[in-house]
Amino acid sequence: MSQSFINLGPGYSDFFEFEELIHYNHERIRSVIALHTTLEKEPKTSILVIMKPTRQGHFQGIYATFETLPYPYPTSHKRFDFIKSWADEYQLPFLEFEVKAKHYFHEQALYYNYLTGVLRLQRQLPPL
């Protein structure tokens, strides 16, 4: 099976693409995940939408926007609340994990490998 990160940008149009993705594909979504980088001076949050594998081609897409939201604790952030409410609307699992920040990895592929390992350990991605 092929698993790929599909990177969305930091803008509002990309943010609302998540809403449409969840609305029109909620039956295909496995989980919505918030990844927090709490050990940074300015903690950030990434959002992932993990799809179920396709029937043909055995492809699993992971839609992501990396470190674009402010850390939502102790005071929440509207965009974080929106994403959580969209997941709740369709009874999708909404999970939160702490991870290393992207800047610790010299290549994007290394960061993706790290996240894939974290998601497999948390049983959010199936083994290959």
KOLLUM-317017 format. One record per atom (N, C-alpha, C, CB): chain; residue number from 1; x, y, z. Coordinates in Angstrom, 1 decimal, m for minus. Glycine has a CB too. Example, Ala and Ser with C-alpha at 12.3 -4.5 7.8 and 13.67 -1.06 7.14 Angstrom:
BEGIN
A / 1 / 13.2 / m5.7 / 7.8
A / 1 / 12.3 / m4.5 / 7.8
A / 1 / 13.2 / m3.3 / 7.8
A / 1 / 11.3 / m4.5 / 9.0
A / 2 / 12.8 / m2.2 / 7.1
A / 2 / 13.7 / m1.1 / 7.1
A / 2 / 12.9 / 0.0 / 7.9
A / 2 / 14.1 / m0.6 / 5.7
% end
This chain:
BEGIN
A / 1 / 0.8 / m1.2 / 0.0
A / 1 / 0.0 / 0.0 / 0.0
A / 1 / 0.9 / 1.2 / 0.0
A / 1 / m1.0 / 0.0 / 1.2
A / 2 / 0.4 / 2.2 / m0.7
A / 2 / 1.2 / 3.5 / m0.8
A / 2 / 0.5 / 4.5 / 0.1
A / 2 / 1.2 / 4.0 / m2.3
A / 3 / 1.2 / 5.2 / 0.9
A / 3 / 0.7 / 6.2 / 1.8
A / 3 / 1.5 / 7.5 / 1.5
A / 3 / 0.9 / 5.8 / 3.3
A / 4 / 0.7 / 8.6 / 1.3
A / 4 / 1.3 / 9.9 / 1.0
A / 4 / 0.7 / 11.0 / 1.7
A / 4 / 1.2 / 10.1 / m0.5
A / 5 / 1.6 / 12.0 / 2.1
A / 5 / 1.1 / 13.2 / 2.7
A / 5 / 0.7 / 14.1 / 1.6
A / 5 / 2.2 / 13.8 / 3.7
A / 6 / m0.4 / 14.7 / 1.7
A / 6 / m0.9 / 15.7 / 0.7
A / 6 / m0.9 / 17.0 / 1.4
A / 6 / m2.3 / 15.3 / 0.1
A / 7 / 0.1 / 17.9 / 1.2
A / 7 / 0.3 / 19.1 / 1.9
A / 7 / m0.6 / 20.2 / 1.5
A / 7 / 1.7 / 19.5 / 1.9
A / 8 / m1.4 / 20.8 / 2.4
A / 8 / m2.2 / 22.0 / 2.1
A / 8 / m1.5 / 23.1 / 2.7
A / 8 / m3.7 / 21.8 / 2.7
A / 9 / m1.7 / 24.3 / 2.2
A / 9 / m1.0 / 25.5 / 2.7
A / 9 / m1.6 / 26.1 / 4.0
A / 9 / m1.0 / 26.5 / 1.6
A / 10 / m1.0 / 27.2 / 4.4
A / 10 / m1.4 / 27.8 / 5.7
A / 10 / m2.5 / 28.8 / 5.6
A / 10 / m0.2 / 28.5 / 6.2
A / 11 / m3.0 / 29.1 / 4.4
A / 11 / m4.1 / 30.1 / 4.2
A / 11 / m5.5 / 29.7 / 4.6
A / 11 / m4.1 / 30.6 / 2.8
A / 12 / m6.3 / 30.7 / 4.6
A / 12 / m7.7 / 30.4 / 5.0
A / 12 / m8.4 / 29.5 / 3.9
A / 12 / m8.5 / 31.7 / 5.2
A / 13 / m8.1 / 29.7 / 2.7
A / 13 / m8.7 / 28.9 / 1.6
A / 13 / m8.3 / 27.4 / 1.8
A / 13 / m8.3 / 29.4 / 0.2
A / 14 / m7.1 / 27.2 / 2.2
A / 14 / m6.6 / 25.8 / 2.5
A / 14 / m7.3 / 25.3 / 3.7
A / 14 / m5.1 / 25.7 / 2.7
A / 15 / m7.5 / 26.1 / 4.7
A / 15 / m8.2 / 25.7 / 5.9
A / 15 / m9.7 / 25.3 / 5.6
A / 15 / m8.2 / 26.9 / 7.0
A / 16 / m10.3 / 26.1 / 4.8
A / 16 / m11.7 / 25.7 / 4.5
A / 16 / m11.8 / 24.5 / 3.5
A / 16 / m12.5 / 26.9 / 3.9
A / 17 / m10.7 / 24.2 / 2.8
A / 17 / m10.6 / 23.0 / 2.1
A / 17 / m10.8 / 21.8 / 3.0
A / 17 / m9.3 / 22.9 / 1.3
A / 18 / m10.3 / 21.9 / 4.2
A / 18 / m10.5 / 20.8 / 5.2
A / 18 / m12.0 / 20.6 / 5.5
A / 18 / m9.7 / 21.1 / 6.5
A / 19 / m12.7 / 21.7 / 5.6
A / 19 / m14.1 / 21.6 / 5.8
A / 19 / m14.8 / 20.8 / 4.7
A / 19 / m14.8 / 23.0 / 6.0
A / 20 / m14.5 / 21.2 / 3.5
A / 20 / m15.1 / 20.5 / 2.3
A / 20 / m14.7 / 19.1 / 2.2
A / 20 / m14.8 / 21.2 / 1.0
A / 21 / m13.4 / 18.8 / 2.5
A / 21 / m12.9 / 17.4 / 2.5
A / 21 / m13.6 / 16.6 / 3.5
A / 21 / m11.4 / 17.5 / 2.9
A / 22 / m13.8 / 17.1 / 4.7
A / 22 / m14.6 / 16.4 / 5.8
A / 22 / m16.0 / 16.2 / 5.4
A / 22 / m14.4 / 17.1 / 7.1
A / 23 / m16.6 / 17.3 / 4.9
A / 23 / m18.1 / 17.2 / 4.5
A / 23 / m18.4 / 16.2 / 3.4
A / 23 / m18.5 / 18.6 / 4.1
A / 24 / m17.6 / 16.2 / 2.4
A / 24 / m17.9 / 15.4 / 1.2
A / 24 / m17.3 / 14.0 / 1.3
A / 24 / m17.4 / 16.1 / 0.0
A / 25 / m16.3 / 13.8 / 2.2
A / 25 / m15.6 / 12.5 / 2.2
A / 25 / m15.6 / 11.9 / 3.6
A / 25 / m14.2 / 12.6 / 1.8
A / 26 / m16.6 / 12.3 / 4.5
A / 26 / m16.5 / 11.8 / 5.9
A / 26 / m16.6 / 10.3 / 6.0
A / 26 / m17.7 / 12.5 / 6.6
A / 27 / m17.2 / 9.7 / 5.0
A / 27 / m17.3 / 8.2 / 5.1
A / 27 / m16.0 / 7.5 / 4.8
A / 27 / m18.3 / 7.7 / 4.1
A / 28 / m15.1 / 8.2 / 4.1
A / 28 / m13.8 / 7.7 / 3.8
A / 28 / m12.7 / 8.1 / 4.8
A / 28 / m13.3 / 8.2 / 2.4
A / 29 / m13.0 / 8.9 / 5.8
A / 29 / m12.0 / 9.4 / 6.7
A / 29 / m11.9 / 8.5 / 7.9
A / 29 / m12.4 / 10.8 / 7.2
A / 30 / m10.6 / 8.1 / 8.2
A / 30 / m10.3 / 7.2 / 9.3
A / 30 / m10.2 / 8.0 / 10.6
A / 30 / m9.0 / 6.5 / 9.0
A / 31 / m9.5 / 9.2 / 10.6
A / 31 / m9.4 / 10.0 / 11.8
A / 31 / m8.9 / 11.4 / 11.4
A / 31 / m8.5 / 9.3 / 12.8
A / 32 / m9.2 / 12.3 / 12.3
A / 32 / m8.6 / 13.7 / 12.2
A / 32 / m7.7 / 13.8 / 13.4
A / 32 / m9.8 / 14.8 / 12.3
A / 33 / m6.5 / 14.3 / 13.2
A / 33 / m5.4 / 14.3 / 14.2
A / 33 / m4.8 / 15.7 / 14.3
A / 33 / m4.3 / 13.3 / 13.8
A / 34 / m4.6 / 16.1 / 15.5
A / 34 / m3.9 / 17.4 / 15.8
A / 34 / m2.5 / 17.0 / 16.4
A / 34 / m4.7 / 18.3 / 16.9
A / 35 / m1.5 / 17.5 / 15.8
A / 35 / m0.1 / 17.3 / 16.2
A / 35 / 0.4 / 18.5 / 16.8
A / 35 / 0.8 / 16.8 / 15.0
A / 36 / 0.8 / 18.5 / 18.1
A / 36 / 1.3 / 19.7 / 18.8
A / 36 / 2.8 / 19.6 / 19.0
A / 36 / 0.6 / 19.8 / 20.2
A / 37 / 3.4 / 20.8 / 18.8
A / 37 / 4.9 / 20.9 / 19.0
A / 37 / 5.0 / 21.8 / 20.3
A / 37 / 5.6 / 21.6 / 17.8
A / 38 / 4.8 / 21.2 / 21.4
A / 38 / 4.8 / 21.9 / 22.7
A / 38 / 6.1 / 22.3 / 23.3
A / 38 / 4.0 / 21.1 / 23.7
A / 39 / 7.2 / 21.7 / 22.8
A / 39 / 8.5 / 22.0 / 23.3
A / 39 / 9.2 / 23.2 / 22.7
A / 39 / 9.4 / 20.8 / 23.2
A / 40 / 8.5 / 23.9 / 21.8
A / 40 / 9.0 / 25.0 / 21.1
A / 40 / 8.7 / 26.3 / 21.9
A / 40 / 8.4 / 25.1 / 19.7
A / 41 / 9.5 / 27.4 / 21.6
A / 41 / 9.2 / 28.7 / 22.2
A / 41 / 7.8 / 29.1 / 21.9
A / 41 / 10.2 / 29.7 / 21.7
A / 42 / 7.4 / 28.9 / 20.7
A / 42 / 6.1 / 29.3 / 20.2
A / 42 / 5.4 / 28.0 / 19.7
A / 42 / 6.1 / 30.4 / 19.1
A / 43 / 4.7 / 27.3 / 20.6
A / 43 / 4.1 / 26.0 / 20.2
A / 43 / 3.1 / 26.2 / 19.0
A / 43 / 3.4 / 25.3 / 21.3
A / 44 / 3.1 / 25.2 / 18.1
A / 44 / 2.2 / 25.3 / 16.9
A / 44 / 1.4 / 23.9 / 16.9
A / 44 / 3.0 / 25.5 / 15.6
A / 45 / 0.4 / 23.9 / 16.1
A / 45 / m0.4 / 22.7 / 15.9
A / 45 / m0.5 / 22.4 / 14.4
A / 45 / m1.8 / 22.8 / 16.5
A / 46 / m0.4 / 21.2 / 14.0
A / 46 / m0.6 / 20.7 / 12.7
A / 46 / m1.9 / 19.9 / 12.7
A / 46 / 0.6 / 19.8 / 12.1
A / 47 / m2.6 / 19.9 / 11.6
A / 47 / m3.8 / 19.1 / 11.4
A / 47 / m3.6 / 18.1 / 10.3
A / 47 / m5.1 / 20.0 / 11.2
A / 48 / m4.0 / 16.8 / 10.6
A / 48 / m4.0 / 15.8 / 9.6
A / 48 / m5.4 / 15.2 / 9.5
A / 48 / m3.0 / 14.7 / 10.0
A / 49 / m5.8 / 14.9 / 8.2
A / 49 / m7.0 / 14.1 / 8.0
A / 49 / m6.5 / 12.8 / 7.3
A / 49 / m8.0 / 14.9 / 7.1
A / 50 / m6.6 / 11.7 / 8.0
A / 50 / m6.2 / 10.4 / 7.4
A / 50 / m7.4 / 9.7 / 6.8
A / 50 / m5.5 / 9.5 / 8.6
A / 51 / m7.2 / 9.4 / 5.5
A / 51 / m8.2 / 8.7 / 4.8
A / 51 / m8.1 / 7.2 / 4.9
A / 51 / m8.2 / 9.1 / 3.3
A / 52 / m9.2 / 6.5 / 4.7
A / 52 / m9.1 / 5.0 / 4.6
A / 52 / m8.5 / 4.7 / 3.2
A / 52 / m10.5 / 4.4 / 4.8
A / 53 / m7.8 / 3.6 / 3.1
A / 53 / m7.2 / 3.2 / 1.9
A / 53 / m8.3 / 3.0 / 0.8
A / 53 / m6.4 / 1.9 / 2.0
A / 54 / m7.9 / 3.3 / m0.5
A / 54 / m8.8 / 3.1 / m1.6
A / 54 / m8.9 / 1.7 / m1.9
A / 54 / m8.3 / 3.9 / m2.8
A / 55 / m10.0 / 1.3 / m2.5
A / 55 / m10.3 / m0.1 / m2.8
A / 55 / m9.3 / m0.6 / m3.9
A / 55 / m11.7 / m0.4 / m3.3
A / 56 / m9.2 / 0.2 / m4.9
A / 56 / m8.3 / m0.1 / m6.1
A / 56 / m7.0 / 0.8 / m5.9
A / 56 / m9.0 / 0.1 / m7.4
A / 57 / m5.9 / 0.2 / m6.2
A / 57 / m4.7 / 0.9 / m6.1
A / 57 / m4.0 / 0.9 / m4.7
A / 57 / m4.9 / 2.3 / m6.6
A / 58 / m4.8 / 0.6 / m3.7
A / 58 / m4.3 / 0.6 / m2.3
A / 58 / m3.5 / 1.8 / m2.0
A / 58 / m3.5 / m0.7 / m2.1
A / 59 / m4.1 / 3.0 / m2.2
A / 59 / m3.5 / 4.3 / m1.8
A / 59 / m4.2 / 4.8 / m0.6
A / 59 / m3.6 / 5.3 / m3.0
A / 60 / m3.4 / 5.4 / 0.3
A / 60 / m4.0 / 6.0 / 1.5
A / 60 / m3.4 / 7.5 / 1.6
A / 60 / m3.6 / 5.3 / 2.8
A / 61 / m4.3 / 8.4 / 1.4
A / 61 / m3.9 / 9.8 / 1.5
A / 61 / m4.0 / 10.4 / 2.9
A / 61 / m4.8 / 10.6 / 0.6
A / 62 / m3.0 / 11.3 / 3.2
A / 62 / m3.0 / 11.9 / 4.5
A / 62 / m2.9 / 13.4 / 4.2
A / 62 / m1.8 / 11.5 / 5.4
A / 63 / m4.1 / 14.1 / 4.3
A / 63 / m4.1 / 15.5 / 4.0
A / 63 / m3.6 / 16.3 / 5.3
A / 63 / m5.6 / 16.0 / 3.7
A / 64 / m2.7 / 17.3 / 5.1
A / 64 / m2.1 / 17.9 / 6.2
A / 64 / m1.8 / 19.4 / 6.0
A / 64 / m0.8 / 17.2 / 6.5
A / 65 / m1.9 / 20.1 / 7.1
A / 65 / m1.4 / 21.5 / 7.1
A / 65 / m0.5 / 21.5 / 8.3
A / 65 / m2.6 / 22.5 / 7.2
A / 66 / 0.8 / 21.8 / 8.1
A / 66 / 1.8 / 21.7 / 9.1
A / 66 / 2.1 / 23.0 / 9.8
A / 66 / 3.1 / 21.1 / 8.5
A / 67 / 2.0 / 22.9 / 11.2
A / 67 / 2.4 / 24.0 / 12.1
A / 67 / 1.8 / 25.3 / 11.6
A / 67 / 3.9 / 24.1 / 12.1
A / 68 / 0.5 / 25.3 / 11.3
A / 68 / m0.1 / 26.5 / 10.8
A / 68 / m1.1 / 27.1 / 11.9
A / 68 / m0.9 / 26.3 / 9.6
A / 69 / m1.5 / 26.4 / 12.9
A / 69 / m2.4 / 26.9 / 13.9
A / 69 / m1.6 / 27.1 / 15.2
A / 69 / m3.5 / 25.8 / 14.1
A / 70 / m2.0 / 28.1 / 15.9
A / 70 / m1.5 / 28.3 / 17.3
A / 70 / m1.8 / 27.2 / 18.2
A / 70 / m1.9 / 29.7 / 17.9
A / 71 / m1.0 / 26.9 / 19.1
A / 71 / m1.3 / 25.8 / 20.1
A / 71 / m2.6 / 26.2 / 20.9
A / 71 / m0.1 / 25.6 / 21.1
A / 72 / m3.5 / 25.3 / 21.0
A / 72 / m4.9 / 25.7 / 21.5
A / 72 / m5.0 / 25.6 / 23.0
A / 72 / m5.9 / 24.8 / 20.9
A / 73 / m4.0 / 25.4 / 23.7
A / 73 / m4.1 / 25.3 / 25.2
A / 73 / m3.2 / 26.3 / 25.9
A / 73 / m3.8 / 23.9 / 25.7
A / 74 / m3.6 / 27.0 / 26.9
A / 74 / m4.8 / 26.9 / 27.7
A / 74 / m6.0 / 27.6 / 27.1
A / 74 / m4.6 / 27.4 / 29.1
A / 75 / m5.8 / 28.5 / 26.2
A / 75 / m6.9 / 29.2 / 25.5
A / 75 / m7.0 / 28.7 / 24.1
A / 75 / m6.7 / 30.8 / 25.5
A / 76 / m8.2 / 28.3 / 23.8
A / 76 / m8.5 / 27.7 / 22.5
A / 76 / m8.4 / 28.7 / 21.3
A / 76 / m9.8 / 27.0 / 22.4
A / 77 / m8.3 / 28.2 / 20.1
A / 77 / m8.2 / 29.1 / 18.9
A / 77 / m9.4 / 28.7 / 18.0
A / 77 / m6.9 / 28.9 / 18.2
A / 78 / m10.0 / 29.7 / 17.4
A / 78 / m11.2 / 29.4 / 16.6
A / 78 / m11.1 / 28.4 / 15.5
A / 78 / m11.7 / 30.7 / 16.0
A / 79 / m9.9 / 28.4 / 14.8
A / 79 / m9.7 / 27.5 / 13.7
A / 79 / m9.6 / 26.0 / 14.3
A / 79 / m8.5 / 27.8 / 12.9
A / 80 / m9.0 / 25.9 / 15.4
A / 80 / m8.9 / 24.6 / 16.0
A / 80 / m10.3 / 24.1 / 16.5
A / 80 / m7.9 / 24.6 / 17.3
A / 81 / m11.1 / 25.0 / 17.0
A / 81 / m12.4 / 24.7 / 17.4
A / 81 / m13.3 / 24.3 / 16.2
A / 81 / m13.1 / 25.8 / 18.2
A / 82 / m13.1 / 25.0 / 15.1
A / 82 / m13.9 / 24.6 / 13.9
A / 82 / m13.5 / 23.2 / 13.5
A / 82 / m13.6 / 25.6 / 12.8
A / 83 / m12.3 / 22.9 / 13.4
A / 83 / m11.9 / 21.5 / 12.9
A / 83 / m12.4 / 20.5 / 13.9
A / 83 / m10.3 / 21.4 / 12.9
A / 84 / m12.3 / 20.7 / 15.2
A / 84 / m12.9 / 19.8 / 16.1
A / 84 / m14.4 / 19.6 / 16.0
A / 84 / m12.5 / 20.2 / 17.6
A / 85 / m15.1 / 20.7 / 15.7
A / 85 / m16.5 / 20.6 / 15.5
A / 85 / m16.9 / 19.9 / 14.2
A / 85 / m17.2 / 22.0 / 15.5
A / 86 / m16.1 / 20.1 / 13.2
A / 86 / m16.4 / 19.3 / 11.9
A / 86 / m16.2 / 17.8 / 12.1
A / 86 / m15.4 / 19.8 / 10.8
A / 87 / m15.2 / 17.4 / 12.9
A / 87 / m15.0 / 16.0 / 13.2
A / 87 / m16.1 / 15.5 / 14.0
A / 87 / m13.6 / 15.8 / 13.9
A / 88 / m16.5 / 16.2 / 15.0
A / 88 / m17.6 / 15.8 / 15.9
A / 88 / m19.0 / 15.7 / 15.1
A / 88 / m17.8 / 16.8 / 17.0
A / 89 / m19.2 / 16.6 / 14.2
A / 89 / m20.4 / 16.5 / 13.4
A / 89 / m20.6 / 15.2 / 12.7
A / 89 / m20.4 / 17.7 / 12.3
A / 90 / m19.5 / 14.6 / 12.3
A / 90 / m19.6 / 13.3 / 11.6
A / 90 / m19.1 / 12.1 / 12.4
A / 90 / m18.8 / 13.3 / 10.3
A / 91 / m19.0 / 12.3 / 13.7
A / 91 / m18.5 / 11.3 / 14.7
A / 91 / m17.2 / 10.7 / 14.2
A / 91 / m19.6 / 10.2 / 14.8
A / 92 / m16.3 / 11.5 / 13.8
A / 92 / m14.9 / 11.1 / 13.4
A / 92 / m14.0 / 11.2 / 14.6
A / 92 / m14.4 / 12.0 / 12.2
A / 93 / m13.2 / 10.2 / 14.7
A / 93 / m12.2 / 10.2 / 15.9
A / 93 / m11.3 / 11.5 / 15.7
A / 93 / m11.3 / 9.0 / 15.9
A / 94 / m11.2 / 12.2 / 16.8
A / 94 / m10.3 / 13.4 / 16.8
A / 94 / m9.3 / 13.1 / 17.9
A / 94 / m11.1 / 14.7 / 17.1
A / 95 / m8.0 / 12.9 / 17.5
A / 95 / m6.9 / 12.6 / 18.3
A / 95 / m5.9 / 13.7 / 18.4
A / 95 / m6.3 / 11.2 / 17.9
A / 96 / m5.2 / 13.7 / 19.5
A / 96 / m4.1 / 14.7 / 19.7
A / 96 / m2.8 / 14.0 / 20.2
A / 96 / m4.6 / 15.8 / 20.6
A / 97 / m1.7 / 14.4 / 19.5
A / 97 / m0.4 / 13.8 / 19.9
A / 97 / 0.6 / 15.0 / 19.9
A / 97 / 0.0 / 12.7 / 18.9
A / 98 / 1.7 / 14.8 / 20.7
A / 98 / 2.8 / 15.7 / 20.7
A / 98 / 3.9 / 15.1 / 19.8
A / 98 / 3.3 / 16.0 / 22.2
A / 99 / 4.5 / 16.0 / 19.0
A / 99 / 5.6 / 15.5 / 18.1
A / 99 / 6.7 / 16.6 / 18.1
A / 99 / 5.0 / 15.3 / 16.7
A / 100 / 7.8 / 16.2 / 17.5
A / 100 / 8.9 / 17.1 / 17.3
A / 100 / 8.5 / 18.1 / 16.2
A / 100 / 10.2 / 16.4 / 16.9
A / 101 / 9.1 / 19.3 / 16.2
A / 101 / 8.8 / 20.3 / 15.2
A / 101 / 9.5 / 20.0 / 13.9
A / 101 / 9.3 / 21.7 / 15.7
A / 102 / 9.0 / 20.5 / 12.8
A / 102 / 9.5 / 20.2 / 11.5
A / 102 / 10.9 / 20.7 / 11.3
A / 102 / 8.6 / 20.9 / 10.5
A / 103 / 11.3 / 21.7 / 12.0
A / 103 / 12.7 / 22.3 / 11.8
A / 103 / 13.8 / 21.4 / 12.2
A / 103 / 12.8 / 23.6 / 12.4
A / 104 / 13.5 / 20.3 / 13.0
A / 104 / 14.5 / 19.4 / 13.5
A / 104 / 14.9 / 18.4 / 12.4
A / 104 / 14.0 / 18.6 / 14.6
A / 105 / 14.2 / 18.4 / 11.3
A / 105 / 14.5 / 17.5 / 10.2
A / 105 / 15.1 / 18.3 / 9.0
A / 105 / 13.3 / 16.7 / 9.8
A / 106 / 16.2 / 17.9 / 8.5
A / 106 / 16.8 / 18.6 / 7.4
A / 106 / 16.2 / 18.4 / 6.0
A / 106 / 18.3 / 18.2 / 7.3
A / 107 / 15.4 / 17.4 / 5.9
A / 107 / 14.7 / 17.1 / 4.7
A / 107 / 13.2 / 16.8 / 5.0
A / 107 / 15.3 / 15.9 / 3.9
A / 108 / 12.3 / 17.2 / 4.1
A / 108 / 10.9 / 17.0 / 4.3
A / 108 / 10.6 / 15.5 / 4.3
A / 108 / 10.1 / 17.6 / 3.1
A / 109 / 11.3 / 14.7 / 3.5
A / 109 / 11.1 / 13.2 / 3.5
A / 109 / 11.4 / 12.6 / 4.9
A / 109 / 12.0 / 12.6 / 2.4
A / 110 / 12.4 / 13.1 / 5.6
A / 110 / 12.7 / 12.6 / 6.9
A / 110 / 11.6 / 12.9 / 7.9
A / 110 / 14.1 / 13.2 / 7.4
A / 111 / 11.1 / 14.1 / 7.8
A / 111 / 10.0 / 14.5 / 8.7
A / 111 / 8.8 / 13.6 / 8.4
A / 111 / 9.6 / 16.0 / 8.4
A / 112 / 8.4 / 13.3 / 7.1
A / 112 / 7.3 / 12.5 / 6.8
A / 112 / 7.6 / 11.1 / 7.3
A / 112 / 7.1 / 12.4 / 5.3
A / 113 / 8.8 / 10.6 / 7.2
A / 113 / 9.1 / 9.2 / 7.8
A / 113 / 8.9 / 9.2 / 9.3
A / 113 / 10.5 / 8.8 / 7.4
A / 114 / 9.3 / 10.2 / 9.9
A / 114 / 9.1 / 10.3 / 11.4
A / 114 / 7.6 / 10.3 / 11.7
A / 114 / 9.8 / 11.7 / 11.9
A / 115 / 6.8 / 11.1 / 11.0
A / 115 / 5.4 / 11.2 / 11.3
A / 115 / 4.7 / 9.9 / 11.0
A / 115 / 4.7 / 12.3 / 10.5
A / 116 / 5.2 / 9.2 / 9.9
A / 116 / 4.6 / 7.9 / 9.6
A / 116 / 4.9 / 6.9 / 10.7
A / 116 / 5.2 / 7.4 / 8.3
A / 117 / 6.1 / 6.9 / 11.3
A / 117 / 6.4 / 6.1 / 12.4
A / 117 / 5.5 / 6.4 / 13.6
A / 117 / 7.8 / 6.2 / 12.8
A / 118 / 5.3 / 7.7 / 13.9
A / 118 / 4.5 / 8.0 / 15.1
A / 118 / 3.1 / 7.6 / 14.8
A / 118 / 4.5 / 9.6 / 15.3
A / 119 / 2.5 / 7.8 / 13.6
A / 119 / 1.2 / 7.4 / 13.3
A / 119 / 1.0 / 5.9 / 13.4
A / 119 / 0.7 / 7.9 / 12.0
A / 120 / 2.0 / 5.1 / 13.0
A / 120 / 1.9 / 3.7 / 13.0
A / 120 / 2.0 / 3.2 / 14.5
A / 120 / 3.1 / 3.0 / 12.2
A / 121 / 2.8 / 3.8 / 15.3
A / 121 / 2.9 / 3.4 / 16.7
A / 121 / 1.5 / 3.7 / 17.4
A / 121 / 4.0 / 4.2 / 17.4
A / 122 / 0.9 / 4.7 / 17.0
A / 122 / m0.4 / 5.1 / 17.6
A / 122 / m1.6 / 4.3 / 16.9
A / 122 / m0.7 / 6.6 / 17.5
A / 123 / m1.3 / 3.4 / 16.0
A / 123 / m2.2 / 2.6 / 15.2
A / 123 / m3.2 / 3.4 / 14.4
A / 123 / m3.0 / 1.7 / 16.2
A / 124 / m2.7 / 4.5 / 13.8
A / 124 / m3.5 / 5.3 / 12.9
A / 124 / m3.2 / 5.0 / 11.5
A / 124 / m3.3 / 6.8 / 13.2
A / 125 / m2.1 / 4.4 / 11.2
A / 125 / m1.7 / 3.9 / 9.9
A / 125 / m1.5 / 2.5 / 10.0
A / 125 / m0.5 / 4.7 / 9.3
A / 126 / m2.0 / 1.7 / 9.0
A / 126 / m1.7 / 0.3 / 9.1
A / 126 / m0.2 / 0.0 / 8.7
A / 126 / m2.6 / m0.5 / 8.1
A / 127 / 0.3 / m1.2 / 9.1
A / 127 / 1.7 / m1.5 / 8.7
A / 127 / 1.6 / m1.8 / 7.2
A / 127 / 2.2 / m2.8 / 9.4
A / 128 / 2.8 / m1.6 / 6.5
A / 128 / 2.9 / m1.9 / 5.1
A / 128 / 2.8 / m3.3 / 4.8
A / 128 / 4.1 / m1.2 / 4.5
% end
